Amino acid sequence: MTTSARELLCDLMPSFPVRHSGQIYTDTTQFMNINYGDVIALKERNFLVLRDEAERRFGLEDPKYWVKRCRELNSGKRFILKLVFHEKFEQKIGPLTINCYRSPKKESRILDLIRGDERFMQGKTVLDEAGNPVRILDVISGKSLDNVVEDIDMDHRTYFHEKFPGILEKFIGSCEGIKYMHDNGERHGDVRRDHIYVEYGTGDYRWIDFDYAYESTENPFGLDLFGLGSILLFITGKGVHDAVSLTSSPSGLEFYSSLSPDDFFLIFSHRVINLRKLFPYIPESLNRVLMHFSQGAYITYETIDEMLPDLRQGLKDVSTL
Amino acid sequence: MNFKKILLAVDASENSSRAIEYTGVIIGDAADFQIELLYVERMPERDIFPDETSWQTACEEEKDKIRKFLDQAKSMLLNRGVRPEIVSIRYLKFSDFYGSPNDVGFRGVANQIMHAQQEGNFGTLVVGRRGVSKTEEFLFGSVSTKIIHHIKGCTVWVVE
């Protein structure tokens, strides 16, 4: 049962237009009904709903109706509330399609695990009146790593010498964050370059979104490792270099034609992973890390522990160029 | 290692059925072999279920399926002429896994199979193979590949 939020909003946020006052929800099960102007009441805390979150990929907005941008009435602070939504869907990874599940409990458990660790988004879980675990997440002021890298306006050589060492160092910190999860029996589940947020001011790299879960496999950390390899490729190359980007010029086409299958990413078979052929100043040590993710790799990484020493050596060599 | 002591590691897959058939045909009614059918427990991932009840139900269904499969596996061997007295069945429960939960790969089926092989002094290990692509192997792993890479002092039959 819901009641009007008008009185509560008049008391705690008099600047909010009365005509937009909605309902007070103590049970968030029907999250589709909760919209702008409604208030989600959790124990002693009240959150005014501002809008649904949306994921922006490839220029399109995909609304996430179970994720609400809110302002806490008592403190005036902004928060993101993630409501319970159990979903099973197919995820395409290169040539493969796998079942993926959204697990609120997994995310709550990880939020408890990484509390106070600045390598991750922070938040806590509160049960609503119906027992739904609502995740109250701090808003990270910043932008995603892919946007940060793409917005650096310089040629690759200058980027690689001036900006990349700092980016790689922070990325290694992010890898150590994922290792911490793995050491504690958890997996991130959705390691992507837009799931690292670079915080304004501090420049800290922080992982977001831990609610993806998968069926058991023999290599439990494979998906996370693939994601890290994919991010490493992106930041090293300052973007993706593939059939589309390279073949748009005659010289690029000639270069692309000279590559062998071993020069490409194992998962995305048109993406060049042997970046040293494209940018010869990339140290061999760093390129070798990338080549663990190539179609020609005989040995691949099974754990982050195996990858980290190689990455650190790569950083050392990049920093002394 | 006694190569006539055979560890036949199975799950309820078609690949396992092929491994069982193969072993049955090779051993036939020979008297001086021992075959242990081993299943390493892999319950459905807890996080993919919305609540405890549905997960428990799925676990019970999985256990039932495996127990039936193990009985069928024994029958398949006997149908190939294998003597009943040389066949045993072992269901390795998660609570009985070898090693410590903090060990790398503790939950891995390959890891547990290799522990069981060492402990039981099995000279021959038989596994089925899914025939996964390199991409799948990287992302999800492969029990047979891990065994081939890491096992010591034991002959491995990988049945395609």
Interface residues (C-beta under 8 A of the other chain):
Chain A: H86 K88 I93 G94 P95 L96 I98 N99 Y101 S103 K105 K106 G185 A213 Y214 E215 S216 T217 E218 N219 P220 G222 L223 F226 L266 I267 Q295 T300 E302 T303 D305
Chain B: R42 M43 P44 E45 D47 I48 P50 P101 V104 R107 G108 V109 A110 S133 K134 T135 E136 E137 F138 L139 F140 G141 S142 V143 K146
